Amino acid sequence: MTFFDNLKNKLFKEETSGKGQESQPAGKSKDLQDKIKGLFAKKPDEVEQAVEDLDMSQESQETSRYQRSKQKKPIDTTKPLGKVQAFLSKFTLSPRNPIRRFWRRYHIGKILFIMLAVLVLTVGSYLFYIAKTTNVSDLQDALKATTVIYDKEGNQAGSLSGQKGTYVELDAISDSLENAVIATEDRTFYENSGVNVKRFLLAIVSMGRFGGGSTITQQLAKNAFLTQEQTVTRKAKEFFLSLELTKKYSKQEILTMYLNNAYFGNGVWGVEDASQKYFGTSAANLTVDEAATLAGMLKGPEIYNPIDNIRNATNRRNTVLANMVDDKKLSQADADSAAGVDMASRLDDTYQGTGDDYKYPSYFDAVIEEATKTYG
């Protein structure tokens, strides 16, 4: 900036700062004119010195105003609020305190922020590496891994195979069941990238205390590759693995594997065997109310299966029907009609499978239900 630009800015500061406001009084305008005349009556070097003096005078005035504003009023300890302020002042570090000066001098806050950013980046890179190196091509084999359940004495009570039921393709599953599951478990299934970012961030912030709310893809990744531990690390692994599964498999393939490996209580895995167990029909022939019942059981097969808890199952079915209406997968009239069906009249068990390692269905269902509620 040239000397004359600087001169212009200093002399006309009051005018430029007043744009959009009311015009200045005539007295101030007259004072400004007198300053201009006095400056140009001097020699160039004297003019420059005068401008510098004017600048220093303005800075001095601003500093003085700032210092006055920072001056604290004496605390009135005769009033309740004053007593509280006096008490809290004992724990306030003065500007001259060595700790406070050290903190401000070396910018500890910035250093801590940088360290946290480096830590997050390092951990994120590590988890991303794990997801990248996990062989997601063997998802079917991973889902078949056996889960061993122990009693309170530490003895093996039995084992559960991940894929125990009859496997059927998606075109052999009724559209009503597909719509009911998506409307209840993951409404953005066909649009999302396999993850629920909001729920993931909630799990990170809460240090893993809040589970659940996972997408269908995340649930599949957890069942196939991860333990049920309730930690931030597990949630983060689930997040990155879900992204990899979305790249490797189509949405139809993911949904097919999910429905065939879901647990429906009473030793039944997969929608085909569940349809036979509870309604005596195939997954392809499920009615709307039957499909809504099975979809509702995914949240908790122990408390929502119609054999052991028909009242809970009915209420849950109606909730799923309402979800289907909200998701525009079902009309209100059809939902009302399905909700009016007596569930007891639908029950029919034609399931032939037993499972030699599943001798205590009530105990096993309770274990699985507790794990689902606790870990998501």
N, C-alpha and C positions, 0 to 999 in steps of 0.2 A: 504494500500500500504506500503511495507517494505521500509526501508531506502535505500537499494540498488536499488529498483525500482525507487524511487524518484531521486536518484543520476543519474540513467541511463536516465530518462526523461529530467532532467535539462541539462545534459551535451550534450546529442545528440538531443536537441530540434531543432537546426538549420538544422541538417541532415534530420530529419523526416518531418519537414515542407517543405522541398524542393523536395519532391517526385513529379514526373511528370513534374518538371521544369528542367532548365538547371543546370548542375553541378556547385558547388560553385567554386570560384577562389581559386588558390593554397594558397594565403596568408591567407584566412579565415580558410582553412583546417589546416594550420600550427599553427595558433593561437589556434584552438581547441585542437590540440595535446599538445601544451604547457600547456594549462589549465589542461588537464588530468594528465600530468606528475607532475605538481605542486601540484595538489590535493592529488595524491597517495603518494607523498613524505611526506605528513603530517600525523599526528596521526589521528585515527578514529574520535575522537571528534572534532579535528580541521577541518577534511574533512566535517563533517556535518555542522559546523558553516560556512564554506566557501560556501557550497551549499545554505544555507539560505541567506547569503549575496548576492550571485549571483541572487537569486530569487527576493529579495527586490530591487536590482539594476534594474532588468528588469521591475518590476512593476513601479518603479519610472520613468523610461524612457517612458513607455506607458502612464502614467498619465500626464507627461509633454507634450507629443505629443497631447494628448486629449485636454488639457487646451489651448494649442496654436491654435488648430483647432477651439475651441469655441470662441476665441477672435474675436470680430466683428471689421470690418474695419470702420473707421469714415465715416459718411454719407456725400456725396458731395451734398450740397444743391444748388449748382449752376446749377445742371442739373435737368431736369423735373422729372426723376425717383427718384433722391435723395430727391426732394421736397415731392413726394408722400410717400416715406419711412419715412421721418421726420414727416409727418402728422400722419401716421398710428402708429408710435412709441408712440404717446401720449396716445393711447388706449391700449397699450400692458402692461400687468402686469409684473413687474420686479420679479426676483426670490425671492426677499426679501419682496415682498408685502404680508401682512397678509392673504388676501383672497386666494392667490395662494398657500401659505404655508399650510393653513388650508385644502384646496382642496387636495393637494398632501399627507398631513399627514394622513388624515382620509379616503383616497381612495373614495371620493364621487362618482366618476364615477362607481366604482364597486357596491356601495350601490344602486345607481339609477338603475343599470342594474338588480340587484337582486329584487328590488321592482317591476320593470316592469315585470320581469319573473313571480313573484308571482301573480301579477294582471292578467296577461294573463292566467295563469293556473287556477285561481279562476273563472274568467269569462267563460273560456272554459268548466270547470267542471259544472258550473251552466247551461249553454246552453245544454250541453250533457245530463244533468239530465232532462231538459225540454223535449228534444227529446225522451228520454227513457220513460218518463211518459205520453207522448201524445199517445192517443189510435188511432194508425194508422189503426186499423182494421175497423174503421168506416169511411174510406175514402170516400165511396160513399155518405154517409149521409152528410159529411162535404162539399162535392162538391155541394150539393143541397141547401146550405145555400143561403138565399136571399141577394142580394146587393142592398142597397137603394141609389138612386142618388138624390141630392138636387140642386136646382137652386141657382143663386147668392144671392137671398133674404133669403136663408136658408129654403125655403119651399120644401117639398118632390115633386120631379118631376116624380117619378116613381120608379119601382124596377125591378131588373133583377135576375132571378133565375139562379143559377150556371149550373144546368143541365135541360135545357128546351126543348131540342130537342128529336128526336127519337133515342133511344139507340140501337146500333148494335154491334155485336161481330166483332173481328178482321178479321175473315174469310169472313165477309160480306163487307169488305172494299178492294178496288182494291190494288194490289201490287204496282201499279204505284204511288198511293197516299202515301202509306207507305214509299216507297223509296224516294219520293220527300221530304217528311217531315223530314226524318232522314238526308238526304243529306244537307238539308238547316238549320235545327234547331240543330241537335246533331249527327254528323257523327260517334262518338264513342259510340252511345247509347247502342249497344249490348255488348260492351266491358267494359265500364266504371262502376264505383261503384255508379253511380247516381249523381256525383258532378263534377264540373269543377274547379279543384284546382287553376289553373292560374287566372281564373276570380274571384274566391273567394278571393285570396290574393290581387288582384287589388282593389277589393271593400274595403278590410280592410285597405290597405295603403292609399286609397283615402278617407277614412272615409265615405264610402257609396255613394260618389258622382257619381261613375261610375257603373251603373246597367247594365242589359242586359247580353247577352252571357251565360245565364243559360242553363243547360241541360234540357231535356224534364222532367226528374224526379223533378228537382228543380222548374220548372214552375208549375208542378202539386202540389207539396208541398205548394208552395206559394198561389195558388188559393184555396186550401182546408183548410189550417190551419192558414195562416198568413195574416196580413194586408198589404197594399201597401206602408207602410211607408218606406222612403228612409234613412235607418240607417244601421250602421254596425251590430247592434244587430239583425235586421231582416234578413240580409244576413247570419249571423252565424247560426241563428235558421233554416233557409232554408237549409243550408249546412248539419246540423246534422239530420234534418228530412228526407232529401233525402236519407241519408245512411240507416235510419230505413225503409223507404219505399222499398228500394232495397232488404232489408232482408226479408220483409214481402210478397212482391208481385213479380211475375215473370216479365220479360221484356215485354212479350206479354200483361199481364194485365195492366201494367203501360201505355203502348202505347194505348191500347184500351180506358182506362179512359181519357187519354189526348185528343184523337181525338174526343171523344164523348162530351167533355166539353169545347172544344175550341170555341171561338167566331168568327163568320165570317161576322159580320156587318148586317145591315138591320133587326135586331131582330132575327137573326138566330144563333142557337147554335148547334154544332155537325156536323160531316161530312155528315151524311145522309140527314138532312134537308138542309144543304148548297148545296149539289148536286142537290136537287130538286129545290132550290131557283134560282140558277144561270144557271143550265144546263138541268133541266127537266129530270133528270135520277137518279138512285140510286147510292150510294157510290161504290157498287160492279161493276158497269158498266162504270166508269169514263175512258175516254181516257187519254193518256199521257199528252196532252196539257191541258185538263181540270183538271187533278190531280195537275199539276204544278201550275195552276192558284190558286187553293184552298190553296195549300201549301204556296204560296207567300203571301196570304192574312193574314197569322198568324202574320206577322210582323206589320201589320197595316191595319185592315179591312176597315177603313174609306177611306184611300187613295189608296188602292190596289184592291177594289172590282170592277168588270167589269161593273156593272150597272151605277155607278156614275163616275168612272174614268177609262175608258177603255184604254186610252193610258198608264197610270201608271201601270194598271193591265197587259198589254201586255209586257211592259219592265220588270216588276217583274217576270212574267212567264218565259221569256227568261233567266233571271238570274238563276231561279230555274233549268231550263233545263241544263244550263251550270254546275251548282252544281252537278247534277245527273251524268253528263259525268265525271267530276272530281272524283266523288265518285265511278266510275265504275258501276253505276246502269243503265246506258243508253249509247248506242253507239252514236257516233257523227252524224252518218247518220240519226238515228231516232230522235235525238234532233233537227237537222236542219229541218226535216220534220214537227215536232210538232211546231217549231217556225214559220213556214210558214203558219200555220192555221190562218184564219181570226177569231178573237175572237168574233166579233159581230155575226157571223153566228152560233156560238155555243149557244148563250144565249137563254134560255127558262125557264120561271118561272112556275113551277107546284106546288110550295110550298103552302100547305093549312093552315098551322098554322099562327096565328096572334099574340096572346099575348096581353091580355087586358091592362097590365101595361106598354106596350111599345108603347106609343102614339106619341113619338117624336124621331123617329129613327135617324135622322141626328144629333140632339143634343146629344143623348146617345152615338152614335158612336164617336163623337168628344171627349166626356168625357173619353171613354175607350181608344181612341187613345192617348190622352194626358197622361193618367196614364201609358200606355204601354211604351211610349217613356221616361217618366220621371223616372219610378221606375223599369223598366225591367220586 
